[in-house]
Amino acid sequence: MKLDLEGKVVIVTGGSKGIGLACARAFLAEGGRVAIVSRSPANLDAALRDLAAPAEALIAVPCNLSEKTAAKAMAAEVERRLGPVDALVNSAGAAKRYLPEELNADAWRAAMDAKYFTYIHAMDAVVPAMAKRGKGAVVNIIGMGGKVATPIHLPGGAANSALMLANVGLANVYGPMGVRINAINPGATMTERLQEGLKVEAKSRGLSEAEVLAQRQAKIPLRRYATPEDIANLTLFLASDKASYITGALVPMDGGSNPVL
């Protein structure tokens, strides 16, 4: 399917690593003009080398999206350098995991700052301008942790749940203005973060990483973890006009692991 993304200006937050980097690569392959955003200049530099795209097609903008003024400055810089934003992909922010006995008010607040407000600030910085132009798309990559409570991911899961509600609510508000807002909820995905977890578990259990991975994947109906490219493929579709009648969707991508509504 031809997605007609040539020349579209796309912001990818968290675009220097993992799913965000895969999304940036996919948009570039479709002819998009991409701004990758991260709080780490070093990670952005590494991503620029990895993506190896010309300057007119790819820029990097360091930004701490937990600060609303920084998010607005980022959006203004992207528009100045690339033009009006056609699509926003939110893939930044990962809340720290806590044992239940470690939970306190600070932990819950930190999770909201790390995940919820990074997405909200990015949308606040971009969506009103899309609405004025009468066209735009947002894809929020959130996570199944907001659907299924797990003891070590309660603050992060709560932030994810709040984002899901914001996603469907904002889609309802901005739909009449031509802006579509959708979300993807990945399960376990083969990123650097997951691979680090495999190493730790393998060491603690006296197994190889391959053995731990095989055991984990055997529990998934599709018998494998998602790749970042799997998530990127759906992201591109939702950002394109081929998905012009889809808004307010919360799409699970966990290989069927959590049979929930």
Secondary structure, 3 states (H helix, E strand, C coil): CCCCCCCCEEEEECCCCHHHHHHHHHHHHCCCEEEEEECCHHHHHHHHHHHCCCCCCEEEEECCCCCHHHHHHHHHHHHHHHCCCCEEEECCCCCCCCCHHHCCHHHHHHHHHHHHHHHHHHHHHHHHHHHHHCCEEEEEECCHHHCCCCCCCHHHHHHHHHHHHHHHHHHHHHHHHCEEEEEEEECCECCHHHHHHHHHHHHHHCCCHHHHHHHHHCCCCCCCCECHHHHHHHHHHHHCHHHCCCCCCEEEECCCCCCCC
